[in-house]
Amino acid sequence: MKRLFATAFALALFALAPASEAQTPPNALVVGQIAEPKSLDPQAVTAVNDFRILVNIYDGLVRYKDGTLEVEPSLAKSWKISDDGKTYTFTLRDGVTFHDGSPFNAEAVKFDFERMLDEKSPYHDTGPFPLAFFFSAVDKVIADDPQTVTFKLKEPYAPFLSNLAYPTGLIVSPEAVKKYGKDFGRHPSGTGAYKFEEWDANSKVVVTKNPDYWDGAPDLDAVIFRPITDANTRIAEMLSGGLDIMVEVPPDSLQQFRSDASFTVQEQAGPHVWFLILNAKEAPFDNKLARQAANYAINKKALVENILQGTADVAAGPTPPAFAWAYDDKLEPYPYDPAKAKELLKEAGYKGEEVTFYVTEGGSGMLDPVAMGTAIQADLEAVGMKVKIETFEWNSFLGKVNPGLEGKAAMAEMAWMTNDPDTLPFLTLRSEAFPDKGGFNSGYYSNPEVDKLLDKARQVTDQAERAKLYKQMQEIVHDDAPWVFVANWKQNAVTRSGVQGFKLQPSFFLMLQHVKKAS
Amino acid sequence: MVPYIAKRLLAAVPVLFGLTIIVFLIMAMIPGDPATAILGSYATPENVEKLNRALGLDKSLPQQYLIWLGNLLQGDLGRSYTLNRPVLDEVLERFSATLILAGAALLICSLAGLLAGIVSAVRQYGWADKIITVLVLVGISTPSFWLGLLLILIFSVSLRWLPVSGMYAIYGGGDLPDLLYHLTLPALTLSAVATGVIARLTRTAMLEVLRQDYIRTARAKGLKESRVIGKHAFKPALVNIVPVIGIQAGFVIGGAVYIETVFQWPGIGSMLVTAISTRDLLLVQGGVLVVAAAYVLFNLVADVVQTLLDPRLR
């Protein structure tokens, strides 16, 4: 009876409902997002999920060149860096206007950075701006003339340009900020390829074509971003035709889309590294041999192929290969060699003491941390290391790991996604980055040589010179093995067959300027 | 009746007040804080401290609570750290979506449950009773999120009759038929368990009444069977069923958490889940407060309806 009733109810509704609702609208691209955006103010957000929308509404002074993590001109036509690396002078593109009609110029750039960095700015209270420290090296921003803006830095800081290419450096309309104040994040205005149209909370964000886009108007009339938090639901929407593009497809479902001709699967390695922090302050991992043993003992290929089902590559060192210019491609991952691991453990004097291993249930970039943690535990036990797993929810996990592992655990899972080869090692591998000094070196790795290389790499502005320093750093860190280097995640996306010109980027941003949709 | 209702409403105030303190304490006790959640990988102690200051979280706990309470009394629930918008706007929007979903589910489960229970009782041990009993058992035992995914696979992915998720069409739509169209699957899924519970209870309550002497008398008088069942038996049975429907209303709102996640229904349940994992204290407070107030209200309504139905309780 219940079923009968249910069916009757549903049938009654079909009569009311318009047909073919599940199809996406013509010449509007529907993108499946993993969560509701927090804000569309680029200075106020931290999540890739939000960046995917922002990079289509705003431009920065510079941007990443298609398919790379190298910067190229965007709103700035060109720039000059002083010999001491402390003064950056940008020449701005003329004739560009924000979507609200106000002009883009040097004053706008100055306004934006002062809003974010200067607590005395009248619009600083439109924040908070959690990633403002990306620009903490900036001392002063000077609008020399409408088309020229100069950044004075407190000290030479080589990652400055790639930080400008990051969403935190996107340029917003000062007039819109003044108009909307704290609500600017819901009334965004930039110079990008798409104009903000509508944000229907928890349902969709709609952006429409900017016909006057300085870099060529897009082909699509609109893009609709839909937040769908449950992965299974997202897949069902994709299968039923409710989405044109879906990102972050779970490994289990990739095969299904691959074998279906009406979908195209794309993958792109990004600046991500998944690793185990080893506590280098306490036994057993205070001994380099024991740390190397862990690297030999863990079968990374099996982790990547079986648990992650090919959605990641085996990592060789601390720097992801996506930073092509700074990556040392001579580096080889530690091979899987349990016999050698046993030998090294013996040599290190390890006597089978139990070690504690912090595992998280899930978190940004952590992939499949519980399954991976269990497999790692099994690999280590196979070479005679007794491992006790302690599992925490992501926020609690960060609260445990970030203050340092001393007295608590011998190892912990961790993953980072960054925008410059400087960020991760600088924050996690220097002696000056111990947790009590405000860094993330939770395993207390310390090597003066590495410290020197990383400090120097910030000072020189020549990319080739920087690359050389990073490569030296990678070789030393690879040998010292402060971490077990495990995986580099490949971001994936599925598109419907009519979608053309879509390409994933190593930055993990979703650039939709050149996407077309065949009807 | 009015003084009774007023007394009950007044009694709810300390309950809600105590609840806000408990929520506040629990949120303070669980490890992790909003600044860490926002900053993620970049949560250096220095950055966390700076952000906490910007968010007003550097004050002591009692201070934070008092500020919150003071604002509440002025009708201000604060501003969500993670959504950059007033908590009240978000909570009201989300709660009305939940009310629509839960209301539809409650309507379905009341109608279907009562109908099934009556048929089952009248045809005791007949084939209809057996089929209904089995369906009820299946309905009660099936995890709702699983049932939801199954229905999506059948009706949305394979047959393409109904939408997978959302409350309105993303393009056009926005009217009542569009809402009903999107509401069908989640409401049916959400009502499954409650339908079973109500059907079972109706069956028992009806059977009990049908065994009474006055029913035999009514039948002996030659009254039509439909009148015996509909008027003489059903009305007194309803007195025992209504409070259960009131309790089910609470369960339906609780169960909406899963359904809202599966169907991406923009309700308050899925909001609370996200708010807790991002440690968005003010959003959790606002959400819990509204849900708890609704709970109190539903139970009150159920009690009042029961009193109206049963003269003995007046």
Interface residues (C-beta under 8 A of the other chain):
Chain A: M1 K2 R3 F5 A6 F9 A10 L13 F14 L16 A17 P18 E21 A22 T24 P25 A28 V30 A35 E36 K38 S39 D41 A44 T46 A47 G127 P128 P130 L131 F133 K182 D183 G185 R186 A201 N202 S203 K204 I224 R226 P227 I228 T229 D230 N232 T233 A236 E237 L239 S240 G241 G242 G363 S364 G365 F392 E393 W394 N395 S396 L398 G399 K400 N402 W416 M417 L427 P435 G438 G439 F440
Chain B: I30 P31 G32 D33 A35 T36 A37 I38 L39 G40 S41 Y42 A43 T44 P45 E46 N47 L51 A54 L55 R79 T82 L83 N84 R85 E90 E93 R94 A97 I108 L111 A112 L115 A116 V119 A128 I131 I132 L135 V136 G139 L149 I152 L153 F155 S156 V157 R160 W161 L162 P163 V164 S165 G166 M167 Y168 A169 I170 Y171 G172 G173 P177 D178 L180 Y181 T184 L188 T195 G196 A199 T261 V262 F263 Q264 P266 S270 M271 T274 S277 R279
